[in-house]
Amino acid sequence: MAQTIDLLIEPAVKDLGEFSVRRTLPDKRRQRVGPFIFFDHMGPAEFPPGTGVNVRSHPHIGIATVTYLFEGEILHRDSLGYVQAIQPGAVNWMTAGRGIVHSEKVTDEIKASGQRLHGLQIWVALPREYEEIDPAFHHYPADEIPSVTVEGVTINVVLGSAFGVDSPVKTVSETLYAEAQLEAGQSVEIPQAEELAVYVVEGSVAVNDEFVEGGQFAVLVSGATGKVTAETRARIMFVGGDELEGERTIWWNLVSSSKERIEQAKQDWKDRKFDEVPGEPDFIPLPER
């Protein structure tokens, strides 16, 4: 069979203080797949009682962030005034556009009891004509995310359309993001997208006859067809969509097609010109780099 995988990306482990993440995008060989420009796998991480995620206020521009959990809970707060806890299977979609500030923490109850946290946090780069739109936030409960069973495989279509169902999450470009849970020996058809990757959250799989282990991000060749088959019990994500036009500059939490816009946003954060998260005076200072 012809080669299906164009590039196999190994994760880079990043220490965020309270826990570490495995980051596969951006990679020096591939900045993005479809509109996906940043891909972090959080945990699984055990937080004992009295501890918890504590990401202070920080800014974003030029992207939408997507949080999707398998275990645990995170409390989102932003400069628009939204306060929203997210649980497994739900989706938080935050459009940064021309600029938004948010924090990610836990409730007092979760901090007191401790928890196991496991999930994905990704950035979707916005098309140039949408980079400076007004910021927005939308929460979609787990029971609104469509789930379908195909040949015994449970598939949740988080973003976009695939496997005969449509996600209610509104995007501004063609985007595909779907979770599949497979038992050993089960297979799922590769969905169609202009650009597509398979991320193995846990377990191991074969993309047609090419082996992919947990934590690896397999960018597929254009027009790839065939099946993903579980070698062991596995959880995978299909990640992709239409190719994004032009290059993007990524600096810290800021993304733009314009380097000048990045510099402006850096200065604005340094000068405290972004709107603040209500009730949260603490913030992450602009990095020195």
Secondary structure, 3 states (H helix, E strand, C coil): CCCCEEEEECCEEEECCCCEEEEEECECCECCECCEEEEEEEEEEEECCCCCCCEEEEEEECEEEEEEEEECCEEEEECCCCEEEECCCCEEEEECCCCEEEEEECCHHHHHHCEEEEEEEEEEECCHHHCCCCCEEEEECHHHCCEEEECCEEEEEEECEECCEECCCCCCCCEEEEEEEECCCCEEECCCCCEEEEEEEECEEEECCEEEECCCEEEECCCCCCEEEECCCEEEEEEEECCCCCCCEEECCEEECCHHHHHHHHHHHHCCCCCCCCCCCCECCCCCC
